[in-house]
């Protein structure tokens, strides 16, 4: 995600190795909107306290739900042309609860859905 949002062309990423389905499509669409608006994101995102809340390994395609705190406080939105920070609302959540659904692919687990919960953590 960091690479996708940081590259104004949205090309230098291996996101499809880590995400699929709705999660991949949503991430690509969100990054394209940001880039079309001449914005890039720099810095880092941290996933804190990931906890498996459900696990279904007996299915044809095993899956799990993971609850975690997504910390985007060190992820800065900047103007692509100038590199200057974009002013954001003070009420913006920078650490929030997110529930991700992952599925097991032949070469590893991939996020297929991310659901921000609208609550700080």
Backbone as a ProteinNet text record, in pm:
[ID]
protein_1_A
[PRIMARY]
XXXXXXXXXXXXXXXXXXXXXXXXXXXXXXXXXXXXXXXXXXXXXXXXXXXXXXXXXXXXXXXXXXXXXXXXXXXXXXXXXXXXXXXXXXXXXXXXXXXXXXXXXXXXXXXXXXXXXXXXX
[TERTIARY]
82.8	0	87	190.2	276.6	336.3	386	446.4	343.6	224.7	119.5	80.3	57	14.4	129.4	253.4	367.9	406	370.8	406.9	293.2	313.5	205.7	154.8	233.9	191.1	122.9	135.9	73.4	127.2	251.6	307.7	404.4	480.5	586.7	535.4	458.8	401.1	386.2	391.5	366.2	242.3	148.3	32.6	-44.8	-48.5	-122.2	-64	57	113.9	52.3	-10	-59.2	-209.7	-270.4	-413.6	-478.4	-607.1	-683.5	-827.8	-906.9	-1050.3	-1081.5	-1179.4	-1224.8	-1114	-1030	-923.4	-827.1	-790.1	-699.2	-765.9	-887.3	-958.6	-981.1	-1021.1	-1045.2	-916.4	-807.5	-679.7	-634.3	-644.7	-603.8	-691.7	-822	-913.8	-888.3	-866.3	-838.9	-708.1	-605.8	-477	-491.3	-567.5	-587.5	-657.8	-757.8	-826.2	-727.9	-643.2	-543.1	-448.1	-400.4	-306	-371.4	-496.9	-569.6	-586.5	-594.6	-603.7	-466.9	-364.2	-225.2	-175.8	-209.4	-165.1	-88.9	12.7	86.1	100.1	119.5	132.3	274.1	339.2	476.3	484.1	576.2	592.1	555.6	509	480.1	348.9	293.6	172.4	214.2	158.4	192	65.3	72.6	-37.2	0.9	-85.3	-56.2	-154.8	-104.1	-185.2	-279.7	-231	-321.5	-366.3	-496.7	-554.1	-649.3	-626.7	-716.7	-845.5	-956.8	-1086.2	-1170.9	-1139.4	-1203.5	-1110.1	-1119.1	-1032.4	-1113.7	-1116	-1188.8	-1091.2	-1025.4	-925.3	-980.8	-1104.6	-1163.5	-1239.6	-1234.8	-1303.6	-1213.4	-1272.8	-1195.2	-1087.1	-1125.7	-1029.9	-1030.5	-928.7	-923.5	-921.9	-987.7	-986.1	-982.7	-954.8	-950	-988.4	-1038.4	-1064.5	-960.7	-903.5	-800	-840.9	-846.3	-876.1	-742.7	-721.9	-597.6	-618.2	-516.4	-516.5	-427	-482.9	-407.3	-361	-230.2	-171	-116.8	-186.7	-142.9	-89.6	-55.1	-10.7	121	201.2	328.6	320.3	198.2	173.7	124.7	207.7	178.1	124.2	12.8	-45.6	19.9	79.8	149	99.3	119.9	91.5	200.9	164	261.9	356.5	305.9	390.4	488.8	446.5	531	594.3	537.1	586.7	542	462.9	415.6	297.4	285.5	175.7	38.4	-57.3	-197.2	-258.7	-333.5	-399.3	-517.5	-522.3	-626	-705.3	-828	-910.1	-844.3	-852.7	-795.5	-865.4	-990.9	-1068.7	-1041.4	-954.6	-922.6	-863.2	-915.5	-860.9	-728.1	-623.7	-493.8	-455.4	-532.4	-516	-656.1	-690.2	-827.4	-833.7	-941.7	-967.2	-1007.9	-949	-982.2	-994	-1089.7	-1106.4	-1077.1	-982.2	-941.6	-976.2	-1023.2	-1046.8	-934.7	-872.1	-763.5	-801	-751.9	-771.8	-635.7	-630.9	-505.9	-500.2	-398.2	-370.4	-256.2	-230.7	-122.3	13.6	36.4	165.8	160.8	53.5	45.9	-90.1	-104.4	-229.8	-239.2	-361.6	-385.2	-507.3	-499.8	-614.4	-716.1	-841.1	-944.9	-1047.2	-1049.5	-1142.6	-1088.4	-1096.8	-1061.7	-1184.5	-1216.6	-1333.6	-1294.7	-1264.4	-1239.9	-1365.2	-1345.5	-1457.6	-1501.9	-1430.8	-1470.4	-1447.1	-1363.5	-1333.4	-1183.3	-1143.6	-1001	-953	-823.6	-765.3	-634.5
-118.4	0	124.3	124.7	242.6	274.7	174	195.7	243.6	185.6	222.9	369.1	412.4	549.7	649.8	606.6	696.6	719.7	627.9	639	705.4	829	899.1	825.5	734	655.4	525.5	488.2	366.8	240.7	243.6	129.7	45.6	107.9	37.8	-30	-134.1	-203.2	-352	-430	-574.1	-607.5	-515.1	-530.3	-658.8	-702.9	-824.6	-948.5	-938.3	-1049.3	-1058.2	-948.1	-939.9	-918.3	-871.8	-841.2	-898.4	-926.2	-979.1	-932.3	-961.7	-937.9	-791.8	-768.6	-632.8	-548.6	-607.3	-530.7	-472.8	-551.4	-503.9	-396.8	-423.4	-326.4	-195	-201.4	-79.7	-0.5	-69.5	-1.3	67.2	-1.8	58.1	177.6	166.8	277.4	397.1	372	481	552.1	474.7	534.4	614.8	565	638.2	770.9	770.8	897	996.7	947.8	1035.5	1090.7	1003.7	1046	1140.3	1113.6	1203.9	1341.4	1345.3	1471.5	1530.2	1475.1	1523.1	1511.2	1398.1	1372.2	1240.5	1240	1116.9	1105.8	984.6	957.9	910.5	973.5	936.4	899.8	811.4	768.2	622.5	587.3	445.7	424.6	307.6	261	144.2	137.1	29.6	-44.6	-175.8	-259.2	-302.5	-267.4	-292.5	-395.3	-486.8	-587.7	-667.1	-726.5	-809.2	-931.4	-956.6	-1068.1	-1145.4	-1274.1	-1357.8	-1374.2	-1330.3	-1339	-1455.2	-1507.2	-1630.4	-1697.7	-1829.3	-1907.4	-2022.9	-2033.8	-2140.6	-2213.8	-2316	-2386.6	-2511.6	-2550.1	-2670.4	-2642.9	-2521.7	-2484.3	-2513.6	-2513.9	-2532.2	-2423.7	-2300.8	-2190.3	-2142.3	-2181.1	-2139.3	-1986.7	-1935.9	-1792.1	-1762.1	-1635.7	-1589.8	-1443.2	-1400.7	-1258.7	-1212.9	-1097.2	-1041.8	-900.4	-876.7	-744.1	-680.9	-554.5	-488	-337.8	-270.4	-124.9	-77.3	0.4	55.2	194.9	213.6	341.2	411.7	517.8	595	732.6	747.1	875.6	922.7	830.9	869.1	858.7	865.7	859.4	996.6	1073	1212.4	1227.6	1298.2	1327.5	1455.6	1447.6	1564.4	1593.9	1718.8	1757.6	1697.4	1624.9	1557.3	1657.2	1775.2	1871.1	1942.8	1975.8	2058.5	1980.5	1866.5	1790	1847.6	1955.9	2017.4	1938.6	1936	1861.2	1916.3	1826.4	1862.6	1884.1	1991.8	2016.5	1921	1851.3	1752.4	1791.7	1743.2	1776.6	1729.6	1811.2	1776.3	1655	1632.5	1521.4	1388	1385.8	1265	1157.7	1036.6	923.9	882.5	873.9	828.5	692.2	644.8	509.2	454.8	354.5	305.4	154.3	100.5	-43.4	-83.2	-191.7	-243.7	-395.8	-450.5	-596	-637.5	-726.4	-774	-920.7	-957	-1097.2	-1140.4	-1251.2	-1304.7	-1444.2	-1479.5	-1614.2	-1672.7	-1805.7	-1875	-1906.8	-1854.3	-1881.4	-1982.7	-2044.6	-2143.7	-2088.7	-1958.4	-1901.2	-1814.2	-1825.5	-1751.8	-1688.2	-1619.4	-1555.6	-1417.5	-1381.2	-1248.7	-1185	-1055	-979.1	-970	-1006.7	-994.3	-885.7	-846.9	-741.3	-671.9	-539.6	-456.8	-378.1	-378.9	-304.6	-216.1	-87	6	15.2	17.6	14.6	152.6	258.7	393.9	425.5	345.4	365.3	378.2	467.5	480.6	363.7	341.5	234.6	281.6
0	0	0	84.9	92.2	-44.5	-114.1	-245.8	-347.6	-345	-439.2	-422.7	-300.5	-275.5	-294.7	-276.9	-291.9	-437.4	-525.5	-667.5	-744.1	-793.2	-862.5	-987.2	-1039.7	-1155.5	-1115	-988.9	-938	-1002.8	-1045.4	-1118.9	-1035.4	-949.3	-877.9	-751.6	-771	-655.9	-684.2	-580.6	-589.6	-508.1	-502.9	-416.4	-445	-570.3	-604	-537.3	-481	-404.2	-265.1	-219.4	-82.6	-72.3	-180.9	-179.3	-304.9	-294.3	-407.3	-392.1	-492.8	-486.3	-454.2	-366.9	-335	-272.9	-189.2	-124.4	-227.4	-326.6	-430.8	-516.3	-560.3	-644.6	-571.7	-445.5	-367.7	-346.5	-315.6	-294.5	-422.6	-534.2	-661.8	-698.3	-675.1	-706.4	-614.3	-484.8	-391	-425.4	-457.4	-494.7	-623.9	-720.1	-846	-820.2	-731.2	-696.3	-636.1	-546.9	-484.9	-591.1	-678.4	-782	-882.2	-917.2	-1007.8	-944.4	-812.1	-738.2	-707.5	-771.5	-755.5	-611.5	-549.2	-412.7	-405.6	-323.6	-294.4	-142.5	-96	47.1	72.8	170.1	203.5	350.7	381.7	520.4	533.9	652.1	675.8	749.5	724.8	791.5	879.4	998.6	1091	1131	1131.3	1179.7	1320.9	1417.4	1557.7	1614.8	1693.8	1764	1673.8	1565.4	1484.6	1564.8	1560.1	1634.2	1543.5	1529.8	1450.6	1530.4	1470.4	1539.8	1489.8	1371.5	1324.7	1225.8	1220.7	1132.4	1075.8	945.1	876.1	784.5	837.2	756.8	689.3	721.6	663.6	534.5	485.1	360.9	241.2	122.3	-0.3	-9.6	22.6	30.5	175.5	253.9	394	406	511.9	533.9	682.7	712.1	850.4	855.4	969.9	995.6	1097.1	1071.3	1158	1198.3	1326.2	1379.5	1420.6	1383.2	1419.6	1426.7	1474.3	1479.1	1365.3	1275.4	1163.4	1202.7	1207.7	1247.7	1123.2	1081.2	964.5	1006.8	1134.6	1187.7	1125.5	1071.2	1007.5	855.1	804.2	660.2	619.6	551	520.1	378.1	366	235	184.4	64.2	8.4	-133.3	-175.4	-313.2	-400.9	-505.2	-590.5	-658	-696.7	-769.3	-678.1	-556.5	-469.7	-355.7	-318.5	-204.6	-70.8	-76.2	47.8	104.5	237.3	300.6	262.6	249.6	227.3	364.8	380.3	508.2	522.7	634.9	661.3	785.2	797.2	914.6	1044.5	1146.2	1276.5	1337.3	1299.4	1355.8	1286.6	1189.6	1113	1204.2	1194.2	1271.5	1210	1290.7	1239.9	1296.4	1394	1448.6	1466.4	1384.5	1389.9	1374.2	1427.8	1422.9	1281.5	1233.3	1100.7	1109.6	1038.7	1031.9	888.3	873	740.7	725.8	608.8	576.1	483.4	515.9	434.2	386.2	267	212.6	179.1	189.8	159.5	10.9	-54	-194.6	-199.5	-314.9	-321.8	-276.6	-297.5	-261.4	-135.8	-57	69.4	91.2	203.1	239.9	175.5	133.1	74	137.5	155.1	205.3	92.8	121.1	19	54.4	183.3	224.1	348.4	346.4	463.1	502.4	628	675.8	793.8	767	877.5	964.8	1095.7	1188.3	1237.2	1194.9	1233.7	1381	1447.5	1590.1	1607.1	1695.2	1722.3	1808.7	1808.1	1889.4	1950.1
[MASK]
+++++++++++++++++++++++++++++++++++++++++++++++++++++++++++++++++++++++++++++++++++++++++++++++++++++++++++++++++++++++++

